Amino acid sequence: MKNAKKDIRALTKQQLQDFFVSQGDKSFRGSQVYEWLWSKSAHSFEDMTNISKQTRQMLADNFVINHIRVDQMQRSSDGTIKNAVKLHDNLTVESVLIPTPKRTTACVSSQVGCSLDCKFCATATLKRMRNLNPDEIYDQVVAIDNESRLYFDKPLTNIVFMGMGEPLMNYNNVMKAVEKITSKEGLGMSPKRITISTSGVPKMIKKLADDEAKIKLAVSLHSAIDEVRTTIMPFNETFPLNDLREALEYWYAKTKSRITYEYIVWEGINDKPKDADALVKFCKYVPCKVNLIEYNPIDDGVFQQASSQATHMYQRMLEQNGITVTVRRSRGKDIDAACGQLANKSS
């Protein structure tokens, strides 16, 4: 049986250079190929026009480029774009481009399915099939950057890991992708424009701090009362709020970077003054800001958006305690591209 070809983007620049030397070629050839693979995002070896045809054939004989393909693109009435991204093994993830007058943001996926079990999220209904590789994460960003330039006449400005999957459960690959995205040999984006959104994995938040990641951190919180949070996010039983709080204090002590809490208010679940009061207390542990997010139904009927009075009650209590709060309206709801809706409906 013929050996499977290796994904060339799994090689480091040094490994590529060593490969060319082993073939009797010059090491700089590896640097040329590396540039084609990353900063120029070549989809095939035939694209590498400054490399001889013979060398391109040799690469094709030994390697593959497992490039993603945007299988379907949907455009919302508000300008949001959702991509159904086909991977090399025919699995699909989704990514979203969110435009505003001043910026365009890529919401990217890190896993096929999700490792966690949040009851309000469509992606959580899918079992985790596998982690995405660094190049698959990188490719989503490149595709959205191209769409941003094409449809909005500006390069991509921000990236949020808020698509399918729990990024901290695919830590190594996510951080390798961030390294490529921020490298001058990649996309050259500032790490300060990248936010990793986690449901709260304390051990990995501490690792993120220890690794001196320059990115921003957001936490999908939704309740600061353990019993309530466990009913909507069952993994909270394994990673309770005290452990999360300790990890976030550790993060801030190491990075001095304030945290964003993502928070949805649901009718009959967390819409009482005691819920808002618990959030205010939790916010006082570490410098932070709160995004109150509009809920996007996933058709199960259990979770319903709380009244505007409940949202205003949260906003008022947070502001009275000096905590920055923003009420976020959902984008892309008509194409199931809003928070929590990814993979809700198959195309």
N, C-alpha and C positions, 0 to 999 in steps of 0.2 A: 504494500500500500504506500502510495506517495505521501511524503511528509507534508503536513499543512504548512502553508507559507506564514511567516511571522508578520505581525502587524508592525510596519516600519516605525510608526509613531510611538511604539513602546520603547524605542531605543533613545538613549541620551545622545547629545551631540558628540560626546567623546566616543561612544560605542559606534556611531555612524562613521566617524573618522577612522577608527580602528578597523572597521569592516573594509573600507576602501583600501587601506594599507595592506590588509590581508589578501586583497585581490590584485595587488601589484600596482595600485593607483596612488595618487597623492592624497594626503589627509584633507586638504582644502576642499576636495570634492564632497566630502561628508558635510562640510559647512554649507556648501551650495545647496545640497539636498535638504538639509535641515531648514534653511531659509525658505525653500519652496514649500516644505511641509507645514511650517508654522506661520511666519509673517505673511507669506503669499497664499496660504491655505489651498495648495494644489490638490485637486481631486484625483489626479492620475499622474503616472510617471510621464505620460506623453505631454503634459503641460510644462514640463521642465525644459524649456527651449534652449537654455544655454549649456545643456549637457548632451553629449553625443548620443545618437540613436542607439549605438551598441551598448553604451552604459545604461541607458533607459531600459533596454531589453533585459540586461543583466539584473537590474533592480526588480523588474516585473517577474523574472524567473524565481527570485528569492523572497520577495515581499509582497504584501498587499497594503493598500491604504483603505482602512475601514471607515470611509467617510459616511456621515449621516446624509439623509436626503429629506428635504421638506416634502412630505407626501401630499399634504393638503394645507392650504393657507386660507383662513377665514378672516374677514374684516368686519369689525363691529361698526355700528352707526356712530359710535363715539371715537372712532379712529383706531381703537385697540386691534391688534393683529394676533391671532392664535395660529401657531404652527403645530401640525401633527408631524412629528419627526420619526422617520423610519430608520431603525438601526441596522447594522450589517447582518444581524441574525433575524431580521423581520419583526422584532419587537418594536413597539411604538411608545414614545413619550411625547409630552406636550410642552411647549414653551410659548411665552407671550411677550409681545412688544407693547408697552404702555407709553403713549405719547402725551406730553403736556407742552404748553407753549415754550417753556424754557429747557426741557430735557426730554430724553427718551430713555426708558428703563427696560432692560431685559429681565424677565422672570424666567429662570432656567430650572430644569429638573436635575436631580442628582441620583435618582434610583428609578428603576422600572417598577412601579408600584411603590409601596412604602413599608418600612420596618415597624411602624407604630400603628396605633389603633384608635385614633381620634374619631369619635362617633359622628361628628358633624361634617367630616371631610370626605368627598367622593373618592379621592385617591386611596384613602385608607380601606376602602372596600375591595381594593385589589391586593392580592398577596404580593409580597416583595419577590420579584422574579430574579433580579440581579442588580448589582451596583453598576452605574455608568462608569466607563473608563474616562481618564482625564481628557483624551482627545474628543470624546463624544460630548462632554460638557463644553469644551472649548468651541466645538463646531456649532453648537446652539447659539453661542454668543456671536460668532462670525456671521451666521445666517441672519440674526436679528440686526446686527450692525449694518449689513448690506441692505436690509429692508428699511432701516432708519434713514440711510442715505438716499435710497430710491424714492420712498414715499414722503419723507419729511425734510429732506435736503439738509440733514445734519448727521454727524456720527453719533453712535450710541454714547450716552453719558454715564449711565449707571447700570449696575447689575445687582439683582437680588436673588439669592438662592431660596425661593419661595414656591418653586414648582413642585413637581411630583417627588416624593421621597423626603427622608430626614437626612440633611447633609452631614450631620455629625456621625451618622451611622455608616457613612462612606468617606470617612475623614481623609484618609491618605490620598484618594483619587481627587477629592474636591480641592485639597490644598495644592496638589500637583497642577490641577487646572488653573487655580488662582495664580500660581507661580508663572505659568505660561501666559495667562491673560495680562499680567502686569509686567512681564519681561519686555525689554526693548526688542528682543528677538521674536516676540509674539505680537500682542496687540498694544503693548505699552500703556495700558490704562492704569490710573492711580488706584492703589488698594483702598484708599479712603472712599472710593466710589462703589465699593463692593460691600454688600451686606449679606451675612449668613444668618438665615432665620432658622432657629431650632425650636423644637417643642420642649427642650430642656433635658439634656443628658449631662448631668453634673461632671462626671469624670472627663468627658470630652471638652466641655467648656474650660475646665482647668488646663487641659492639654493645649487648647487654642491659646490660652494666656501664656503658658510656658514656652510655646513655640514662637512667641512674640509676633503673632499675626497682626498685621496693620489694618485689617478689615474692620468693619463695624459689625456689631452683634445685635440681633433682634430675638426676642423670646415670645413664642406664641403662648400666652399665659391663660387668659380667659376666666380664671378664678384664682383668688388668693386664699381660698378656704379648701383645705385638703379634701374633705368629703365631697364637696361639689366638683372640684377639679377631677377627682378620680372617676366620677360618674360620666363625665364628658370626655376625659382623656385617661383611660384605664391604666396606662403605663405609669401614671402618677403614683400608683401604689408602690412601684419599684423605685421611682425617683421622686420622693415627696418634696414638698415645698421647702422644708428646712434644708435639705441637701442642695436644692436648686439655689436657695438664697446664699448658702455658704460658697457655692461655686461662683455665683455672680459677684459676691464681695471679693473673692480671690481674683476674678477677671479684672475688676476695676482697680484693685490695689496694684496689679501688675501693669495694666495698660493705660489707666486714667481715661479710658474711653467710656462715655456714658451709654447706657443700654436703652433700647427701644422695646417697650412691651406692646405686643399686638393683642387686642382685647375685643371680643365680640360680646354684646349684651343680648341675652335671649330671654324671651318672655317665660316667666315661671321658673327659670333656672338660676339666673344670677342678676336679677333686675331689682333687688331690694336694697335699701340703704345699708344694711349690714354687709352686703357684697361690695359695695363701693367703699365702705369704711375699711374693709379688709385690704382692698387694693391700695388705698391711700397709705395704710401702714406698711404694706410690702414695698411700696415705692420709696419709702424713707430709708431703706437699708443701703441703697446704692443710687448715685445720681442717674436719673433716667428721664425718659419722656414716654408718653402713652399715646398710641394710636387707637382710637375707638373705631372699629371697622364695621361697616354695614354687613349683615349676614346675607349670604347667597344660598338659597335653598337647594337641597339635593334630592327633593321629591319624597322624603320619607315622612314628613309631617311632624316629626318629634320636635325639631328645633324651629322656632319661629322668632323672627326679628322682634326685639322688645319695642315698646312704644317710644316715641320721640321724647316723652317726658322722662323715661328711665335713662335714656342716653344723656339728656340735659342734666339730670340729677348727678350722674357720674362726672360730667364735665364740670359742673359747678363745685362739687366736693373736691375734685382734683385741683382746680384752679385756686380755690380758697386755701389750699395747703401748699401753694407755690409750685405745683407740679405741672410741667408743660404738657398740654393735651391737644390733640388734633382729631377732629371727626373726619374719617375718610369715607368718601362715597365710592362705591364699587365701579369698576370699569369693565367693559366687555361682557356684561351679563347676558346679552342677547346671543352670544356665541359660546356660552359656558366657559368663558375665559377668566372669570373673576375668582378671587381667593376661595379655595375650598371646592371649586367646581371642576378642576382638571380631571379628565377621564370620566366625567359624569355621564356623558353620552358618546357612544361610539359613532364615528363619522360614517 
